[in-house]
Amino acid sequence: MEFRVLGTLEVTSDGGRVSLPSTRHQRVVAALLLAPNSVVPVSKLVEAVWDDEPPATAVKQVQNCVSVLRERLGGGSRVIVTDGPGYRIVVTEDQLDLMRFHRGLSEARRLAAEGRLADAVREARAGLGLWRGSVLDGIHISVLTNRVTLLNEQRLGAVEQCVDWQLELGEHREVAAELMELVAEHPLREKLHAQLMLALNRCGRQADALQVFHELRIRLVEELGIDPGRDVLQLHERILAGEPRPPRAAPGPPAAEAGHDPVDAAPAPVAAVRDDRLDRAVRELASAISRQWTVEVEMRSLNRPEPVPLRWSSTGRQVAAVASAVLGAGADGDRPDCLGLSGGLDDVVEQFRKLPTRQLVVLGEPGAGKSVLAILLTLGLLAELRPDDPIPVLLPLASWNPHEEHLHAWLARRLVEEYPALANRSAYGPDAATRLVLEGRVVPVLDGLDETPPALHAAAIDALDRAVAGGRPVVVTCRSTDYELAVNQAGSMLARAAVVEIEPVGVDDAIAFLTARRRLGETRWQPVVDHLRRHPAGVLAQALGTPLMVDLARTAYAHPASDPADLCDTTRFPDRGTVERHLLDAYLPAVYRQAPAPPGQDDRPASARSYDPVRAERWLTFLARHAHRLPAGDLAWWQLDKAVPRPVSSLYLSLPAAVLFAAAGWLAGGPVIGLIYGLAFAGAGSLAHAVGRRPGPQRVEFRIRGTTGRFLSRFAIGVVMAVSLGLGWSLSVGFVLLLAVVFGLAVGVHVWLDTPVDARRVSSPASVLRNDRVAALWFSLSLTVSLGLFYGMAYAFTREVRFIDVLGGRFDFALVLAGGLAAALLGRFLMGNTGSVAYGLAGAVVGGLVFPRAPNPSSAVAVGIMFGLAVGLATGLSRAWGYSVLTRLWLAVRGHTPFRLLRFLDDAHRRGVLRQVGAVYQFRHLRLEERLSDRATQEAGSSARRRAGLRKGAQPSVPKGDRSPDVAATDQRGNMSVTRPS
């Protein structure tokens, strides 16, 4: 059996071509083949089969398609395997042309890295020969558009890379004709034009080469308003001067042959000719990342005076490739037998640069300092950035699902989330984030592979290896045991990556850090120093074997009144676990002693904020439990509604608007009409919020320039809506025209909320909240004005034409259609498909109601205002800012969080309890989050047992096994006493 997706979809077997019964079956096969040997969820297959609205039986129909395909393809369930939430097609490299292409391209790059360019060209051309057209030519599947675009881009990148090698071999005549065709197909791709200019000039056709440049320049100016990039301009000048030089090929020959230092020999899949806008994005992104993580270093007090000494060396676990695969052959052709890497924080950048592929996996136990190493490596690479070096981008890996999203697609999406301005097409060109990833302009520094679900670890490692197989640099951190288990279970590993492991903190290093900030003559730490020297392998030394615990110890006993000698009490702390739990429990009371907050990273001066330690710990415990339940462990202000049961949140989000709708109905038609209005919209809002998906925040800013075309198209949509509503309620032509202008403006002004333009601005919780608040208020105001005006005018000036009236003229079925359609459009804007159905039904019910016209203009004005406010409130509470406001209020009233939650989270970040990762917060120490979450679960269980005992008439008690020795009602720590609930 052979499958082909590089062109039209084809399935063949020994008996000839296998026909697929219908387009539906083709779409299922296509979706499976674009993720070979990976699970494709049934939900994604449903999206692939039905681009728009899937039927209620969609899942069953997909299952039927799979059954038919198993029969047609032969092999039954061995070819298409049911796996967890979806299906997986099992194919080998020889069975799928896409996999053969990737294999050939990887081999070509390997040959080129060894200096065998002719063999590399042969291998690359063989892989490119598999292409018969665009991926899945003739089949358009919306959900696969990004994947198809990525693969087509990979093909074009492979062609460009192969042409680079051929130009270096002097095959300029052979590539000239091909480049002419490619330039015609891609008239704005500067690298292809540069390659054609170079090839023509080397063929002695200087005039033709210059003509190519002039045509490119005219096209860029006319269509995009920009000039060609710097590299194209320089090549043009060299051709004019008669001194052409070929663009740098990537990857080039080995360092030994090229005469360069091995540090510079890492393959860099970077386009030789670049768009100036993308270069600008790179520069500004580097600035943003540097500022972002410099602030984080200050927040963590890593330089007060120095971070905990951290040493690392090549791991002894059987999870790494052999040394020759990592380091390659030396200058003399010999391949090393062992990989003896070692170092500390001060030389990690230098050691990383020496790796030929710059692929590194950092292992360590919890709290070993993996994240600190990743931060300092990122800042170190930025501080020593060389020309054409890719930019290191540090991202938590917790939100990646390798079964659902390719690494490159995830990286591009996360870049836009962290640095929203990258989505601005006018400033940085189309798909800037995707181009940064595909062209190798970024080095992903991926922190916390272990924070993804354990079931995904093996798949994530395999997907990482496939994504970087061509020599792309990458850094990954993971807990040692999690990584070892995943590698041993599945056999997958990063085939060319160096794997190092962080070593335990030595006794001398721990002593140096604990005593680094003591005052002259201070002896509080001397008992601990003496104990550690006498017992270098004792319980306390083991507990202080990670940077996390050493840092917690210094923080917990920073106050002059505290006594670190308590840690030497072997009766109280008989094992390592009790010491660690004690330090984790002591951390929050220590950092929440009354003290002014340091200046922040934003423009606002930080005010001195104080929180009661007991309440702060209670709030953080609730937040830790909430974060621990989420896949990525993020504390995002727009996700707090997940901490509230859906039935509860749906009520408090729907009832306020329902009350206003009821008031509008009461004013218009009396109490019965008001009751119907209130119940209809209460039910619609409750259903939409209980079942529908609430939108996330919008990252926007106000900008009018360059939006004329989109404004006019949106204006036209508003006009159509107004005309439909005006005619439905029999309004005069003048009123319909007025409504058309108002609706057109209300819908059109939304385009003035555009993507930010400055990539140097990093997302933060406060900035995303401000952006979404502006968007929510803007949307709410526009709908309040437009629909309020319409309702008031319909109430005052309708001609009371009846079409299909029933119930004695109290209900009109013709108005049901108009009202239901308008409400359905509003509901779709608010809450997607579920909102469309729920609000459409409510609109149909209230729209069909017939009651007399307004008795006087003031009544119409009052009813219009009330109805508009109801629509505006429903709109606002459907946006992230709106529903988060009520959720935060609900949680604060319940005592789970403070009323000013974002200020509290910002303060926790300044104190070092949390870290900021773009628009979200995370607990700085995963161990602390786990500890607080476990305690919250234990306390919830104890409370439930006490309530059960009271219901049975028993006295409340705490079972003996429910109180761990370090969580006592009163925890004495020397001279500091912290009261905790048992």
Secondary structure, DSSP 4 states (H G I P E B T S, - for coil): -EEE-SSS-EEEETTEEPPPSSHHHHHHHHHHHTSTTS-EEHHHHHHHH-SS---TTHHHHHHHHHHHHHHHHSSGGGTEEEETTEEEE---TTTBHHHHHHHHHHHHHHHHHTT-HHHHHHHHHHHHTT--SSTTTT---GGGHHHHHHHHHHHHHHHHHHHHHHHHTT-HHHHHHHHHHHHHH-TT-HHHHHHHHHHHHHTT-HHHHHHHHHHHHHHHHHHHS-PPPHHHHHHHHHHHHT---PPPPSS-S-HHHHT--GGGGS-----SS--HHHHHHHHHHHHHHHHHHHHHHHHTTTTSS-PPP-EEEE--STTS--HHHHH---TTS---S----EEETTSHHHHHHHSSS-EEEEEE-TTSSHHHHHHHHHHHHHHT--TTPPEEEEEE-TT--TTTS-HHHHHHHHHHHHSGGGG-HHHH-TTHHHHHHHTT-EEEEEE-GGGS-GGGHHHHHHHHHHHTTTS--EEEEEEHHHHHHHHHHH----TT-EEEEEPPPPHHHHHHHHTTTPPTT--TTHHHHHHHHH-TTSHHHHHTTSHHHHHHHHHHT-STT--GGGGG-TTT--SHHHHHHHHHHHHHHHHTSS-PPPP-SSSSPPPP----HHHHHHHHHHHHHHHHHSSS--B-GGGGGGGS-HHHHHHHHHHHHHHHHHHHHHHHH-HHHHHHHHHHHHHHHHHHHHHSPPP-----EE--TT-HHHHHHHHHHHHHHHHHHHHHTT--HHHHHHHHHHHHHHHHGGGGEE----TTSPP-HHHHHHHHHHHHHHHHHHHHHHHHHHHHHHHHH-----SSEETTTTEEHHHHHHHHHHHHHHHHHHHHHHHHHHHHHHHHHHHTB--PPPSSHHHHHHHHHHHHHHHHHHHHHHSHHHHHHHHHHHHHHTTSS-SSHHHHHHHHHHTTSEEEETTEEEES-HHHHHHHHHHHHHHHHHHHHHHHHHHTTPPP---GGG--TTS-SEEEETTEEEE---
